[in-house]
Amino acid sequence: MNKQNILNIFSKLAVSACFIGPSIMIAADIVTVSLNRNVNPVKQTISEFAIGPYGWMEKIGMVMVAISFLFIAISLLMVRNKKELRILKLIGVLFIIVAVGF
């Protein structure tokens, strides 16, 4: 497998991850809020549910977003276009930092 094929695979994964990761996070948040009926989701942030009994759903959503950021970062770091190389590498590094933060 050559480098171009690997780049194409990561590009496709990055595009898919941009849709799938946040969708899973939103679905997990909706399920978490609906399972905690005694809580007002307008007054409390979804992050407060991470310490409750259904916190694992919130954590799964965050991990999925982090994974999608990693796919995007890898795609950006593999770009070989000389003209845009520096800025895309910088953006890729920033995506990695944000993914680690998630």
N, C-alpha and C positions, 0 to 999 in steps of 0.2 A: 504494500500500500504506500503510495507516494504522498508527499506533503500536501499536494493540491486536493487529493481525495480526503485527507484528514481535515483540512480546512473546510471543505464542503460539508462534511459530516457535522463538524462543530457549528457551522453556520446554521444548518437546519435544526440542530438541537437548540441553539440559542433562540431562534425564532419561535420554535415550539414552546420552549421554557418561558418565554415572555408572556405567553397566553396561559399555559397550564399552571405555572407556579402561583401567580396572583389569584387565579380562579380557585385553586385549592385553598388558598389562604382565606379568601372571602367566604367560601363555603364552610370552612371550619369555624370562622367567626360567627356566621349566621347560626350554625348548629349550637355553638357554645352559648350564644345569647338566648336561644330558644330553650335550652336545657336549664338555664338559670332563670326561672320564671319570677322569682322574688326580687329581681334586680332590675333597675331602670337603666337601659343601655344608653339613654340620652345623658344621664347624670354621671355614669361611670364609663371609663374608657375600656376598650376591649382588652387592653394589657392587664387590667386588674384581674381578669379571669384566669390568667396564666398561673396564679398561685392557688386556684380552687381545684375542685375534684375533676373538672374537665380541662384543666390546663394543658394536658397533653395534646389536645386538638389545636390550641393556639400555637404550641411549639411546633407541631407538624407544619402548620401554615408558614411560620417564619422560616423553617428549614427549607421548605419548597421555594420560597422567594430567594433565599441565599443560594440555593443550587442553581436557580435560573440566572442569578447575577454571575455566578462562576462560569456558566456556559458562555454568557456574553463576554466576560473578561477574557476567557481563553480564545474566543473568536477574534477579539480585538488584538490580542497579543500575537496572534499568528498571521496578521496582515503583513504582506510583503511589499506594499506600495511605498516606494521611496519618498514620494512627496508628502504623504499623510502619515508616515510611519511614527514620528515622534509623538504627535498629538494623540493618535490612536493607542499607542503603547501607554501613555500617561492615563488616558481614560480607562484602559484595561486594568491598570494598577489600582486606580480609584475604585473600580467595581470590585476588585478583590478585597480591598480594605472595607468597603461597605458590606460585602458578603460575610466577612469574618465578624463584623459587628452584629449582623443578624444572628 
